Amino acid sequence: MYIIKVKGKAKIPDYIQIRDENFVLVAYFRADRPMKNIEKFGLEGKEEALEALIKEIPFGKLQKLSL
């Protein structure tokens, strides 16, 4: 899976996209709110690591999601 942080503008907040190996969008959520149904993507128990990753990744840079 891949992750990208998208910069919001004006009243639109920053968002996180999680994409699968074919770059199909599987999750889209606000960067300042925790992701719901995280177990659906096999990331249960990794909430803190995902939150830390979201804070440190740069905007607009697609990265391999490895937690």
C-alpha positions in Angstrom: 0.0 0.0 0.0 1.0 3.6 -0.5 0.3 6.8 1.4 0.2 10.5 0.3 -0.6 13.6 2.2 -2.6 16.2 0.3 -2.4 19.9 1.3 -5.7 21.6 1.7 -6.4 25.2 0.7 -8.3 27.9 2.6 -11.2 26.2 4.3 -10.4 22.7 2.9 -8.3 20.7 5.4 -5.3 18.5 4.7 -6.1 14.9 3.7 -4.5 11.5 3.7 -4.9 9.0 0.8 -4.1 5.4 1.2 -3.8 3.5 -2.1 -3.3 -0.2 -2.9 -0.6 -1.8 -5.1 -2.5 -0.8 -8.2 -2.8 2.8 -6.9 -6.5 2.5 -6.4 -7.8 4.7 -3.6 -8.8 2.5 -0.6 -9.0 5.2 2.1 -9.3 9.0 2.2 -9.5 10.8 5.5 -8.6 14.1 7.2 -5.0 14.3 8.5 -6.2 15.8 11.8 -8.7 13.1 12.5 -8.1 9.4 13.2 -9.0 6.9 10.5 -12.1 4.9 11.2 -12.3 1.1 10.3 -8.5 0.9 10.2 -8.8 -2.9 10.7 -10.4 -3.2 7.2 -6.9 -2.4 5.7 -4.9 -4.6 8.0 -3.5 -1.7 10.0 -5.1 -2.5 13.4 -2.8 -2.0 16.3 -0.6 0.4 14.2 -2.6 3.6 14.9 0.2 5.3 16.8 2.8 4.5 14.1 0.4 5.6 11.4 -0.3 8.9 13.2 3.4 9.5 13.6 4.0 8.8 9.9 1.3 11.2 8.9 2.9 14.0 10.9 6.3 13.5 9.4 5.6 12.8 5.7 5.9 15.7 3.3 2.9 17.0 1.3 2.4 15.6 -2.2 5.0 12.9 -1.9 3.8 9.3 -2.6 5.4 6.8 -0.2 5.3 3.1 0.3 3.3 2.4 3.5 5.4 0.2 5.7 4.6 0.1 9.4 
